[in-house]
Amino acid sequence: MTSRCSRRHFLSAAAGGLLGSAALTSTSGCARADDQPSSQSSQPVAPAHYVFANAATAPSLDPSLTDNLETHRIARQILDGLVAPDPMTGEPVPALATDWRSSEDGLSWDFALRTGVFFHDGSGFDAEAVVTNFNRWAAASVRDSSTGRHSLFDAVFRRGAPEGSIYQECQAVDSSTVRILLRRPHPSLPKALTHPAFGVAAPSSISADTVGTAPVGTGPFKVQAGLDSGSGQRPGESVVLKASETYWGDLGPIGTLEFVAIPDTELRYVALRNEQVDGYDLVGLDAFAPLAREGVQVLQRDPYSVAYLGMNSSSGAFTDINVRQAVMASIDRQAVVRDHYPQGTNVAQAFLPARFNVPDTEVGFPGYNPQEARDLLGASQYDGAPLRFLYPTGASRSWALEPERLYADISAQLTRTGFEISPVPVPWSIYEETLRTRSQDHDLFLSGVNGGFRDPDYFTATLFSAPTPELGLDSPSLRTLINDAANVDDGEDRQELYRRANSRVIQEKAAMPLAFPTTGVAVDSRTASFPLSSTGFEEFNAIRLNEAP
């Protein structure tokens, strides 16, 4: 591979044109480093430069206030959490915390912190730093339709839900112990804390308000070139990270790590074949065969996201359930999966991926039945007014490699039933914000959820644990089922609650799952191994490189 210089506006010309229980939950030692130095020390930094092409821009580098996959992928390299996901199982393993346990009543969790860890600015990591981060997350205003911001903290802890927040407080018991106090048990809390949204930033970065542009953490990489203040990443622009010589774990072989945003699927393919990038995410459908013929490694993730068609059930004709059922019966999901997703993608019969083994419900979402769709539409209140159908542009997503094409196909199916469709394309950079803040501007929309941690609560909490303006859904019975499931340990009782929640979602008919997509990462020949993760939050210091010839 040719040598490269670090570049701030990589491919900019091309992109500019196209672009709870009493049980002990405790682990000893460290999954990524065995030593715990008592003073700051340095380790050698490798010279290799590695470039990875993301499929969309990162609007911010702050993982706590966005559900953007690219933001989380970059933040994972900079900010460590208290716990990390096991690469194989997704279960929590030690990171900044070495042990953790819940109280008998499940209302508090104690985390024993790793000692001898330093932030990239040289300040020491301790319990007060963790408290500062929790205070910041808890103070953020989210689930707020006026801003459109999204916070996993709110979804996990149910802030903004009518039933009230689970979270009470985070305390520093001593310099190396933190205690999280809850109002209700939440046994899956350690799993939730594996998400990059709970990466711990240096208090100095928080006070200087640089978490969104150049966060300071304890991770294997530190920011060399972040984002400009007041603006997100642009197509063709790079975020450049340098290996942190004071990192407490294994640095790996990469000295400089560059994330460039290339939203166009074909341009990502061309960049790899021209040796301009070492790897790229979300291989396009048309690229699988050429890459295989050329002997390029394409690694496929296990399906761990769900694509869905959303309906604003509080908007106009959609207040009539017959209209919503007619929409669902109009969609040939088998054809959608065949034409728009890589091999290995399955039709989604629910919002929870199959790996959670939630029992089937007695009834399912309406199957493809054009005649039934027309009959339902004829018996409904629909008056022929155009339906505003929002879809994102300018990015590939794990739930839609080419959202524009997916919209066109589904729109054509709805038109054949008798619906009038008005297309509303929205740039991806403001798409999620638009859905949340301008719910009155849409009747239908395309979206998806990319699994962030290995627990069903991630999907159900993100979608249904609070009233959702984009769906126009406020279902107390559904929320109760989801919140009750979050308070219960894994087992048959919890599975039954999720089965009942699935049934309730089907009854509400506010959204229809389309697919559980599989996605692919392509890497060049010098990449010996790539730490593929179903979440997409790979740890790039775990990449291994082949020796140069």
N, C-alpha and C positions, 0 to 999 in steps of 0.2 A: 504494500500500500504506500502511496506517496506520502511524504511528510506534509504536515499542515501547520499553519500558524493559527493561533486563536483569533477568531473573527467575530465582530459584534453584529454585522449585518450579512450573514452568510446567505448566498443565493438570493439576495434582495432583488436583483433585477428580474429574475424569473418569477419569484413569488409576487412581486408587485403587479405582474400581469395576470397570474393564475391563482395566485394564492389566497344476704339472704340465707344462706344456710350456715350451719355450725361447722361445716367441713373446712379444713385447712386447705387453702390454695397457695401452695408455697413451693418455691424452687430455689435450690442452692446453687451457688457458683454463677457462671456466666456462659451464655451460649456462644458469645463471640470473642471473649478474651478472658483469660484466667487470672491475670495479674490485676491488682488494684493499687497503682502507685500512690504514694503519699504526697508527692510533689510533682509539679508539671515537668514532663520530660518530652523529648522529641524522638521521632523515628524517621528514617530516610523516606523520601518521597520518590516514587518511580517517575521516569520521564515520559511514559506513554501518554499520548493525546487520543481521546476517544470521542467521537461525535455520534450522537443519536438524534434521529429526526422524529419529533413528535407530530401527531396528526392534527394538532390544533394549537393555537396560541394559549399561553398562560396569562389570564387577566391580572393575576397577582401571584406573589410567591408566598402569601399567607394562607396556609391550608385550613385555617380555622373558620374562614368566612366565605368559602366557596366550595362547591361540589365538583370543581373542574379537575378531571383526571390528570391533566398535564401539570397543574399546580401541585397536586399531591405527589406526583412522581418526582418532581424536582425537590420538593420540600423533604421527601423521605431521605434524600442524600445529605441534607443539612441539619435537620432537627431530629434528634432521638426522642422517642417516647419513653414513658416509664417501662413499658413492655413492648415487645416486638412480636410479629406473627412467625410461628414456626414455618419454614419454607414449604414443608410437605403437608402439614395438617392445618395450618392457620391458627393453632392454639397459641395462647400467649406464652412467651419465653422471656427470660431476663433481658433487660436493656439498661436503662438508667436505674431501674429498681431490680434488686436481686431476689427478693422474696416479697410475698404479699399474702394477706389472710383477711378473712371477713370475721366479724363478730358473731356471737351466737344468734343474735336476732337479725343479722344481715343488714343492719343499718349503718355500719361503718366498715371501712376497708383501710388497713394499715399497709403501707409500702415501705420496705427497707431500701434505702438508696445506696447506690454505688458510691464509694469514696474515691478521692483522687482524680475526679473528672473535672475538666476545665472547658469553658466555652471558648469559642474561636477568638474572642477579644481578650482572653487571658484571665477572665474572672472565674472564680470557683463555682462549681455546681453544688447546690445544697437544697435543703427543704424549703427555705424561703423563696428560692427561684421557682420551685414548683408551685407554691402558693400564689406567687405573682402571676403565673400563667393561668391558673384556675380562676383567679379573680378577674383576669382580663376576659377569659372566655365567658364567664358568668355575667359580666357586665355588658357584653355585646348585645345590641338590639337586633334580634333575628326573628324569623317567622313574622316578618314585618312587611306587609304588602306595599308600604310606601317606599321601601328601599330595594326589595327583591333580594336582599342578602340571604345567604343560606349558611347555617351553622350545624354541624353534626352534634355539637354540644347540646343544642336545643332538642334535636331529634332523640338523642340517647337519653337525656334527662327530662324530656317532656316539658321543657320550658315553653310557655305559650299555649299549652293545652288547657282546656277548661278545668281539668281535674287537678292542675297544679304541678309544679316541678318536683321531680324526685330528688334533685340536688339540694343540699342544705349549705355545706361549707367544706372548704379544704383548710386543714390546720397543719402547722409545723409542730410535731410532737417534740422533736429535737432536731439538730442539724442534719441528721441522716434518716429521719422518719417523717413521713407525711400521713395524715389521716383524712380520708374522704368520708364525710357524714351525709347520709341519705335520709329522706323522709319515708321511703318505702324500699323494701329489698330489691336488689337488682343483680342477680347472680351472674349475669353475663357481662358485668362491667369490665373485668380484665380483658375480655375479648374486644370490647368496644375501644379500649385504650390502645389497642394495636394499630389503630387507624392513624395515618399521617396528620389528621386534623388535631391530634393531641400531642404533636411534637412540641418539645419544650424549648422556647426561645430565651436567650439571655435577657435579664431585666433591662440591661442597657439598650437593647434593640427595641424592647417594648416602650421604654420611656422616650426614646428618640423617634418612635413611630416609623421604624424601617423594616418591620417584619414583612410588609407587603412588597418591598423593593429589594432589600438586601438583608435577609434574616441572619441572625447570629445564633448558632446552635452548638451542639457538642458532637455532631455527626462526622462521618468520614470525609466530607467535603465542605469547604467554606466558599463563600461567594467571592468571585473575582470581578465579574461583570454582571450585575443584576438588571433590574428594570428601572427606567426613568420614573421619577416621582410624578404621580398624576396620570400615568398612562400604562397600559398593559403591554405585553409583548406583541410585536407586530409580525406578520408573515415574513419569513426569511431572517428574522432577528434571532440571535443566540443569547442564551443565559450561560455564562461560563463559570465553572466551579474549579477550585484547586483542592487537591488532597490536603487535609489538615494534619500537619506533622505532630500535633499534640493529641490526635485521636486515641481513645482508650482501647480500641479494638484493632482488628486487622485492616490495614489500609488497602491491600490488594495492589494490582499492577498498574492502575491508572493514576497518572499524576494530574492530568487536566481533563475535565469532563465537560462536554459542550452539548447543550440541548438546543437544537434549532427547530423552529416551527415551520413545517412544510404542509399546509393543509391539503394540497392537491395529491391524490393517490398516485397519479402517473409521475409527478415530479419526485415523489419520495422514491419510487422505483428507479428512476433515472439517476438520482443522486447516489444511490447505492451502487449501481452498475458503473457509474463514472468515478467511483472511489472517492466521492466527496463526503460520504457518511459511512460509518461502520455498521450501522443498524438502523432500522426504522420500524415504527409501530403501525398496526392496522394495514396489513398487506391487502391491496385491492383485489377484487374477484378476478380481474383480468391479468393479474400479475402472478398468480400461483403457478400456472403452467409454465410460463417463460422462466421463472426462477428455478423451478424444478429441472427444466431442461439444461439450464446453465450451471447446475450443481450448487446453487445457493441454498444455505440452510434457512428453512422456514420452520419456526417453532410455533406450534399451536397451543394456545391456552385452553384449559378446561372451561366450558361455558359457565360463566358466573356473572352474567348481566341479563337483564330482561328489557326487551324493547316493547313499547306499548303504544296504543292509540288512545289518547285522552279525549274526553268529552266534557265540556263545561255544562254540568247538569242544572245549573241555575240560569242558563242563557236561553232565552226565547223558546223555540220549539223543543229544546233538549230537556225542558222540565217534564215533557211527556216521555215516559219510559218506553212507549211504543217506538218513538223515534230512535232512541238509543239502541233498542233491540234490532231495529231495522238496519242501523249502521253496522252492528256486529254481524248480522246474518249476510251482509253484503260482502264481507271480507273473506277472500280465499287465502287463509293463512298458509296452507301448504304451498300455494304458488308463490306467496310472498317469501317464504323461507327458501324455496328452490331458486328464485330469481335474484335474491338480494343478499344472501348470506353464504359464507363458506361452508364447505362440506363439514358435517359434524354438528351443525346447528339444528336444533329441534324446535318444533312448534311448541309454544308456551301455552299450557292449559291452565296455568295459575301464575301468580306473581312470585312465588317462592321456587327457586331452582330445585331440581329433583334430588340433589345431594342431601337435602334436609329431611327427606323421607316423610313428609307430611301426608297423612292418609288422604285418599281421594274423597272429594265431596260427593253427595248424592246426585247433584246436577252440575253441569259445567256451563261455560260460556256458549252462546249460540254458535252452532256450526255454520259453515257456508251453505246457504240455501237461498238462491236468488229469488225464487218465487215467494217464499215466506217473507223475505225482505220487502218485496213489493206489496204484499198483502198488509204487512204491519205498517208500512208507510201510508198506504191508502186509508187505513183506519185511524191514523194519527192526526195530530193537530198541525202537522207540517203544511205550510201554505205555499211552498215553492220559493221562499226567500233564499238568496245565496247564503251558504254557510261559510263562515270565515275559518279557513284551515291554515294554521300556523305550522311552519316547518323551518328548520335551521339551514343556513347556507354557509359556505366557506370553511367547512371542516368535515373530517371523518370522525365518527364516534364509534365506540365499541358496540353500540346498539343500532347503528346505521352507518355503514361504510360510505354510502352516497345518499344522504337524506333527501336530496332533490329528486332523485330517481324513485326512491321509496314513496315520497309524497305523490308523484305523478301516477304511479301504479295504483295506489290506494284510492286516489281521487277518481281515476277512471272507473274503478269498481263501484264506487258510490254513485257516480254519474249514471252508470247502467241501471242502477236501481230506481233512479228518478230524482236523486238529490241534485241541487244546483250548488256548485262549489266555487268559492272565491279564494284564490290562492293568496296567502300572506307570507311571503318569504322574509325571514329576519336573520341578519348576520349572527353567527354563532356567538360572537363576543358579547352580545346583549340578549341572547335568546332566552335563557333561563330567567333573567331579570324581567324581561318583557312578559313572560308567562305569569310571573308572580305579581307584578305591579299593574298590569293592564289586562286583567282577566276579562274585562268587558269587551276586549278587542278580538276575542276568539270564541269559536264554537267547538272546533276540533284542533288537536295538535299532536305532533309526534314527539315522543320523548323516551327515556329509558333510565334505568338505574344500574350503575356499575357496582357490583358487590364490593364493599369496602372492608368488612371484617367477617370472619367465619361464624355467623350466627343469623338465624332468620329475622331477628329483631332489626337488623340493618335495613332490610327491604321493607318490612311492615312499618317500622318507625318513620323511615324517610317518606313513605307514601301516605300513610293513613293515621299516624298517631296524633294529629292535630287537624283542625279544619284547613282545607287546602283551597286557596282561591282559584288556582288553575283548573281544578276539577269541579269547583262549586260544591264540594262535598263536605257535609257536617253530619256525621253519623255517630251519635253517642254510643250506640250498641257496638259498632265496629271498634271504636276507640277502647271501649271497656275490655273487649276480648284481647286486643293487642297489648294493652297495658297490663292486664292480668297475666298474659303469657310472659311478659318481661319480668314479672315478679316471682316466677316459678323456676325451679331448677330443671335442667334437661331431664326428659323422661316422658312417659306415656301421657301424663296429665298435660304437660306443655304441648305435646304433639296434638292432643285433642283440641286444645284451645286454638292452635293455628288452623286446624281443619275447620273449626267453626268460623274463624275469621275469614278463611277462604270462601266459605259458603256465603258469608255476609257481603263480601266484595262482589261476588257474582250477582247477588240479589240487588245490590245498589246499581250495578251496570254504569258506573261512571268512567270506567276505563277498561280496555280490552288488551290483555297480554298478547303479543304477536310471536315472539321468538326468544329463545335462549341462545344468543349468538356465541359462536366460537370466534376467536380472533388470532391473528398471526403476527409474529415478529420475524423479520428477515435480518440476518447478520452476515458480515463478510467472512472471508476465509481466515483472517487472523484472530477471529473470536473462537477460542477453543470451547468455551461453555458460557451460557447466558442464564442467569438465575430467574427463569420464567416464573411468574406468579399469576394466578387467576385474577387477582385484583388489578394487576398492571402496575403495582407499586414495587417494582424490582429494586434491589439494593445493588447499585452498580459497583461497589467495591468488592462484590462477590464474583464479578466477571473474571474469567481467566483467559489469557491471551496466548496464542501460539508463539513460539520462538521465531524471530525474524530469520529468514534463510541467509 
